[in-house]
Amino acid sequence: MQLRGVGFCVVFLLAGCGGGGSSTPPPLVVNASVENIIATDQLTNGVLAHFTVNGQHLDQGISLVAPNCSNIAPQTGGSATQQTFTCTPNADGALALTVTNSRGQSLYSNSLTVAAAIPAPSTPTISSITPGPLMYGKVSRFTVVGRQLDKGVTMTAPTCTTITPVQGGTATTQVFSCTPIATGVLTVTVMLGVSGDVTTLSISPNVPQPQVTLTTSLGDVVLELNPASAPITVKNYLQYVADDFYKDKIFHRVIGKFMIQGGGFDSAMQFATTRLPIKLEAWNGLHNERGTVAMARTDVLNSATSQFFINVVDNLYLDATGPNNGYAVFGKVVAGMDVVDTINAVPTHTLTFSDVPVTPVVITAAAQTQ
């Protein structure tokens, strides 16, 4: 087989061609020269900047080095006399720029190091306010993004109590926490004051009606509460939920085609210790209709503590006819009414008192889920 012409040189490239026997290394970038480096944008910390390199033979593989500039990238369309690079300054102050050859060496006599001042943002700005999950009666967080936020930023929200700045904020991000005490529109305003000038930004997210999911041995029941109509009662009920009080309590009183009552006894019919009773809120415009939930009490008006009942039929005769009677409705079933009907149909017997389910219907968990 004969090796001829170009093929022979390709095969034996590293050994050289033409019988000389000496290898020919790839050419080095030794003739590139740089005249100047120009920043074509106003340099701002965190903002992408463009740099133009002017000179000769710049298509031989030059690079831009800048320790305080992130994501350095050459741009397409360069020529032998001009190349463009981009990067994002990541520190205030001087920005050193160096052009190197393909071996990473500074172009000695023609190299140029540019110290470009990176001014701090001159205008305080609030760019956005982002709420975390909003839940009535639960601590919520609001993340504020902008510039110079470490120069006196505050937050106001009339229906969100205990507004507190969260530690760890920076000049660009601050976090505030507060607890919504009303449902519906929550107006949040952030104010930033620097040198007498004040800039503000407001948002109006929605706080949904609180919901509690009761997990029972016969299925789940979801209650939606109405704090606008029964604020004392809802606050009391949610506190028992937060305290995990209802776990392992039972529906101890079940009367067919009337109601199911629970929240006071465990499966051994042991009565649980409760907090102090609350004021009766029966005169609130809500009615004891099918699917509503109300507080149980004794004959004493202001005696409700933890026990509640769910109406299985309309029981309007339990409504208040005046400010000092009736049973306080504070919510309704929004999911699981079939489970309520199932509980209402279980066999009962007398055990300590009448209408106790033969097989305990246990609340295995109760949690605020909205």
C-alpha positions in Angstrom: 0.0 0.0 0.0 1.3 3.5 -0.8 0.8 6.5 1.3 0.8 9.5 -0.9 0.4 13.2 -0.9 -1.9 14.8 1.8 -2.8 11.5 3.4 0.8 10.9 4.3 1.1 14.3 6.0 -2.2 13.8 7.9 -1.0 10.4 9.3 2.4 11.7 10.2 1.5 15.2 11.2 3.2 15.1 14.6 6.4 13.8 13.1 6.4 16.5 10.4 6.3 16.3 6.6 8.8 16.6 3.8 11.5 14.5 5.3 12.7 17.1 7.8 11.7 15.0 10.8 11.1 18.0 13.0 7.6 18.7 14.4 5.9 22.0 13.8 4.0 23.3 16.9 0.7 25.2 16.5 1.3 29.0 16.1 1.2 31.0 19.4 -0.8 34.2 19.8 2.2 36.4 20.0 1.2 39.2 17.7 -2.1 40.3 19.2 -2.1 43.8 20.6 -4.6 45.7 22.6 -5.2 49.4 22.3 -7.9 49.9 24.9 -10.8 48.3 26.8 -14.0 50.4 26.8 -17.0 49.7 29.2 -20.0 50.5 27.0 -22.5 50.5 29.9 -22.7 52.4 33.2 -21.2 49.9 35.6 -23.6 48.9 38.4 -23.2 46.1 40.9 -25.3 43.1 39.8 -26.1 44.5 36.3 -24.8 42.9 33.1 -22.1 45.0 31.5 -20.5 45.0 28.0 -16.8 45.6 27.4 -15.3 46.3 23.9 -11.6 45.4 23.3 -9.9 47.3 20.4 -6.6 46.3 18.9 -4.9 44.1 16.3 -5.1 40.4 15.6 -7.7 40.0 18.3 -9.1 36.9 16.5 -6.1 34.8 17.7 -7.8 33.7 20.9 -7.8 36.5 23.5 -9.6 36.3 26.8 -10.9 38.8 29.4 -10.0 38.3 33.0 -11.9 40.3 35.7 -11.9 38.8 39.3 -14.9 40.9 40.4 -17.0 40.2 37.4 -19.1 37.0 37.1 -20.0 35.0 34.1 -17.5 36.4 31.6 -18.5 35.5 28.1 -17.2 36.5 24.6 -19.8 37.7 22.2 -20.3 36.5 18.7 -19.5 38.7 15.7 -16.0 39.9 16.8 -13.2 40.7 14.3 -9.5 41.0 14.2 -9.7 44.6 15.4 -12.5 44.4 17.9 -13.9 41.9 20.3 -16.8 42.3 22.9 -17.2 40.5 26.2 -19.9 40.6 28.8 -19.9 40.0 32.5 -21.8 41.0 35.7 -19.9 43.1 38.3 -20.3 41.5 41.8 -18.7 44.0 44.0 -18.7 47.8 44.5 -15.6 49.8 43.7 -12.8 49.3 41.3 -13.1 46.6 38.6 -9.8 45.3 37.2 -9.8 44.1 33.6 -7.0 42.3 31.9 -6.7 40.8 28.4 -4.7 37.6 28.0 -3.5 35.4 25.2 -4.3 31.7 24.6 -1.8 30.6 27.2 -3.4 32.8 29.9 -0.5 35.3 29.8 -1.1 39.0 29.9 -0.2 40.7 26.7 2.9 42.4 28.1 3.6 45.7 26.4 0.1 46.1 25.1 -1.9 44.8 28.1 -4.3 47.2 29.8 -5.8 47.0 33.2 -8.9 49.1 33.6 -10.1 50.3 37.1 -13.7 51.1 36.5 -15.6 52.6 39.4 -18.8 50.7 40.3 -21.1 53.2 42.0 -23.5 52.1 44.6 -27.2 52.4 43.5 -28.1 56.0 43.9 -31.9 55.5 44.3 -33.5 53.5 47.1 -36.1 51.2 45.5 -38.8 48.7 46.6 -39.1 46.3 43.7 -41.6 43.7 45.0 -43.4 42.4 48.1 -44.1 38.7 48.0 -46.4 37.1 50.6 -45.9 33.6 51.9 -48.9 31.3 52.5 -51.5 33.4 54.3 -53.6 31.8 57.0 -56.0 33.5 59.5 -54.5 33.5 62.9 -51.1 32.1 61.8 -47.8 33.9 61.5 -47.2 34.8 57.8 -44.1 36.2 56.1 -43.6 38.9 53.5 -40.4 39.1 51.5 -39.4 42.6 50.3 -36.9 43.0 47.4 -35.3 46.2 46.4 -32.2 48.4 46.9 -30.9 50.1 50.0 -33.4 48.3 52.1 -31.0 48.5 55.1 -31.6 52.3 55.2 -34.8 52.3 57.1 -37.6 50.1 55.7 -40.9 49.5 57.5 -44.1 47.6 56.9 -47.7 48.4 57.9 -50.8 46.2 57.6 -53.9 47.2 59.6 -55.3 43.7 59.8 -52.0 41.9 60.5 -50.7 42.1 64.1 -47.2 41.9 65.6 -45.3 43.1 62.5 -41.7 42.1 63.1 -38.6 42.3 60.9 -37.0 38.9 60.5 -33.3 38.8 61.3 -30.8 38.3 58.5 -32.0 41.0 56.1 -29.7 42.6 53.6 -29.6 45.8 51.5 -31.6 44.0 48.7 -33.9 41.7 50.7 -35.8 42.1 53.9 -38.4 39.8 55.5 -41.3 40.8 57.8 -43.7 38.5 59.7 -47.1 39.2 61.1 -50.4 37.4 62.0 -53.5 38.1 60.0 -56.5 38.8 62.2 -59.1 39.2 59.5 -60.1 37.4 56.3 -60.4 39.0 52.9 -58.2 41.7 51.5 -55.0 42.3 53.4 -53.4 45.7 52.5 -49.7 45.6 53.1 -47.5 48.8 52.6 -43.8 48.9 52.7 -42.1 52.3 53.2 -38.4 53.0 52.6 -37.0 56.3 53.8 -33.5 57.6 52.9 -32.3 61.2 53.6 -35.8 62.4 54.0 -37.2 60.8 50.8 -39.8 58.1 51.2 -40.7 55.5 48.6 -43.6 53.1 49.1 -45.1 50.0 47.6 -48.4 48.3 48.5 -50.0 44.9 47.7 -53.4 43.5 48.6 -53.4 39.7 48.9 -56.4 37.8 50.1 -56.6 36.0 53.4 -59.0 33.0 53.0 -61.6 31.9 55.5 -59.9 29.6 58.0 -60.6 25.9 57.6 -60.0 23.0 59.9 -59.8 19.4 58.8 -61.1 16.8 61.3 -59.7 13.4 60.6 -62.0 10.8 62.2 -62.1 7.0 62.4 -65.0 7.2 59.8 -63.5 9.8 57.4 -62.5 13.4 57.1 -64.7 16.5 57.8 -63.6 20.0 56.7 -65.0 22.9 58.6 -64.8 26.5 57.3 -65.0 29.0 60.2 -66.4 32.5 60.2 -64.3 34.9 62.3 -66.1 38.0 61.1 -69.3 36.8 62.7 -67.9 34.9 65.7 -64.4 36.2 66.4 -64.2 35.1 70.0 -65.5 31.6 69.2 -63.3 31.1 66.2 -60.2 32.2 68.1 -61.0 29.8 70.9 -61.7 26.9 68.6 -58.5 27.5 66.6 -56.4 27.6 69.8 -57.7 24.2 70.8 -56.8 23.0 67.3 -53.3 24.5 67.6 -52.9 22.9 71.0 -53.7 19.5 69.5 -56.5 19.2 72.0 -58.9 17.4 69.8 -56.6 14.5 69.1 -58.1 11.2 70.4 -61.3 12.9 71.5 -64.6 11.3 70.4 -68.0 12.2 69.2 -69.6 11.3 72.5 -73.2 12.3 71.8 -74.9 11.3 68.6 -78.6 11.9 68.1 -80.2 10.7 64.9 -81.7 13.4 62.6 -80.5 16.1 65.1 -76.7 16.5 65.5 -73.3 15.0 66.5 -71.4 16.4 69.4 -67.7 16.0 70.3 -64.6 17.6 71.6 -64.8 16.8 75.3 -64.2 13.1 76.1 -61.8 10.4 75.1 -62.6 6.8 74.3 -62.6 5.9 78.0 -65.2 8.6 78.6 -62.6 10.6 80.5 -63.4 14.3 80.5 -60.6 16.5 79.3 -59.4 19.6 81.2 -60.2 22.8 79.2 -59.4 26.5 79.2 -61.7 29.0 80.7 -65.2 29.4 79.1 -65.9 32.1 76.5 -68.5 34.7 75.9 -71.6 33.5 74.0 -71.7 34.8 70.5 -75.1 33.3 69.4 -76.6 36.7 68.4 -74.4 37.0 65.2 -76.8 36.4 62.3 -75.7 32.8 61.6 -78.3 30.0 61.9 -78.3 26.4 63.1 -78.9 25.0 59.7 -77.9 21.6 58.3 -74.1 21.4 58.1 -73.3 24.3 60.4 -71.0 23.9 63.4 -71.9 25.5 66.8 -70.5 25.5 70.3 -72.0 23.3 72.9 -72.6 24.7 76.4 -74.5 24.1 79.6 -77.6 26.0 80.7 -75.2 28.8 81.7 -74.9 31.2 78.8 -71.2 31.9 78.8 -70.1 28.4 79.5 -68.8 27.1 76.1 -65.2 25.7 76.2 -64.0 23.0 73.7 -67.2 21.0 72.8 -68.9 21.6 69.5 -71.7 20.1 67.5 -72.6 19.7 63.8 -76.2 20.1 62.8 -77.4 17.2 60.7 -80.8 18.9 60.0 -82.1 22.5 60.2 -82.3 23.2 64.0 -83.4 26.8 63.8 -85.0 26.6 67.3 -81.4 26.6 68.6 -80.9 30.1 67.1 -80.7 33.1 69.4 -83.9 35.1 69.7 -82.1 37.8 71.7 -78.6 38.7 72.8 -78.7 36.3 75.8 -79.7 32.9 74.5 -79.2 30.4 71.7 -76.2 28.4 70.5 -73.3 30.2 68.7 -72.8 29.1 65.1 -69.3 29.8 64.0 -68.8 27.8 60.8 -70.0 25.2 58.4 -69.0 21.9 56.8 -67.6 22.4 53.3 -66.4 18.8 52.7 -67.3 15.5 54.3 -71.0 16.0 55.1 -71.4 12.4 54.1 -69.1 11.4 56.9 -71.2 13.5 59.3 -74.3 11.6 58.1 -72.5 8.3 58.6 -71.5 9.3 62.2 -75.1 10.3 62.8 -76.3 6.9 61.9 -74.1 4.8 64.2 -75.7 2.7 66.9 -75.7 4.3 70.4 -76.2 3.2 74.0 -76.2 4.7 77.4 -72.7 4.9 79.0 -72.4 7.5 81.7 -75.1 9.3 79.8 -77.3 8.5 76.8 -76.6 8.6 73.0 -73.0 7.5 73.2 -71.8 5.5 70.1 -71.4 1.8 70.8 -68.1 1.9 68.8 -66.2 5.1 69.5 -66.0 7.6 66.7 -62.5 9.0 67.3 -61.0 12.3 66.1 -57.5 11.1 65.3 -56.3 14.6 64.2 -57.5 18.2 63.9 -55.5 20.7 61.9 -55.9 24.2 60.5 -55.5 23.6 56.8 -56.4 27.0 55.4 
